[in-house]
Amino acid sequence: MTTIAANLQRIHDRIANACQLSGRSPDSVSLLAASKTFGADAVVQAHAAGQMAFGENYIQEAVDKISILAHLHLEWHCIGPIQSNKTRLVAEHFDWVHTVDRVKIAQRLSEQRPAHLAPLQVCIQVNVDGGAAKSGVAPCDALNLAKAVAALPRLRLRGLMCIPEPAPDFVAGCAVFSGARALFDTLNKEGFGLDTLSMGMSNDLEAAIASGSTLVRVGSAIFGVRF
Ligand SMILES: *Cc1c(COP(=O)(O)O)cnc(C)c1O
C-alpha cells in the first residue's frame, strides 16, 4: 500500500468513527481530497486507492492537472479564492466551486459556463467567524446571495462552505461549525433544498462532522506536508 492509500484509509476510518459518535450514517459525509501543490502523480495514487473528488486552490495549477488527468474522469472542485479574471477558467474546467462569495463572481461563472457541460455546482462561502479581511459572505448577507445564485441559469446552488480559524479544541470547533449548520438549516427552511455543507479539514473534521458537515476537505492528512 502506498502512503497516500494508507492515509486515505485512516481518513475514512476517522470519518466513520465521527459519524458513529454522532449517530450519522458513514456515507452521509463525502471526502474531497485537497491536492493543491501536489503533482498529478499524487492525484493518480489517490485515484488508484478509490478517491474520485479533488479540490484545488490555484486555478492555473489546477487547469494543468485537470488536462493531464482528463482520462481518469475525476471530479474537480475549486476551493480557492476566485478573482474576476479567473472565472472563465473555473467555469470551463471545474465541476464544483465552493468559494462563491459575491454576486458578480456568480454571474460571470454562469455566463461563462460552456453550454455542453452540466451546470456548475456551487457552494456559497460564508465567513462564519467574522474578520473583515476574510473571504466569505457575512452570514447576514447569505440569504440574498443564495437567492441571486439560485436564479442564475448555469449554476446549481448545492450548499454552504466555511473555513473557520483553527479552534483550540473540539468544543470550540463545534461552536463555530454549528453557526454554519444553523445558516444551512435556515436556508433550507426558505426552500433552497441544499444538500452540501462543506466544512472540516485535516485537523478539525471530527468537530465538523459532529456539527453536520456533509463534505470534508482534507489535504495534508492525505498527501503530507505542503511546502
Ligand atoms: C488546503 C485546504 C484544505 C485542506 O487543508 P488541510 O489542513 O491540509 O487538510 C481544505 N480547504 C481549503 C479551502 C483549503 O485551501
PDBQT file of the ligand as one rigid body, heavy atoms in Angstrom, charges set to zero:
ROOT
HETATM    1  C1  LIG A 301      -5.807  23.355   1.755  1.00  0.00    +0.000 C 
HETATM    2  C2  LIG A 301      -7.249  23.413   2.037  1.00  0.00    +0.000 A 
HETATM    3  C3  LIG A 301      -7.881  22.371   2.713  1.00  0.00    +0.000 A 
HETATM    4  C4  LIG A 301      -7.154  21.186   3.286  1.00  0.00    +0.000 C 
HETATM    5  O1  LIG A 301      -6.426  21.590   4.415  1.00  0.00    +0.000 OA
HETATM    6  P1  LIG A 301      -5.602  20.532   5.301  1.00  0.00    +0.000 P 
HETATM    7  O2  LIG A 301      -5.448  21.214   6.595  1.00  0.00    +0.000 OA
HETATM    8  O3  LIG A 301      -4.330  20.295   4.584  1.00  0.00    +0.000 OA
HETATM    9  O4  LIG A 301      -6.435  19.312   5.387  1.00  0.00    +0.000 OA
HETATM   10  C5  LIG A 301      -9.256  22.450   2.880  1.00  0.00    +0.000 A 
HETATM   11  N1  LIG A 301      -9.964  23.508   2.419  1.00  0.00    +0.000 NA
HETATM   12  C6  LIG A 301      -9.383  24.527   1.782  1.00  0.00    +0.000 A 
HETATM   13  C7  LIG A 301     -10.211  25.652   1.301  1.00  0.00    +0.000 C 
HETATM   14  C8  LIG A 301      -8.009  24.515   1.586  1.00  0.00    +0.000 A 
HETATM   15  O5  LIG A 301      -7.431  25.550   0.976  1.00  0.00    +0.000 OA
ENDROOT
TORSDOF 0
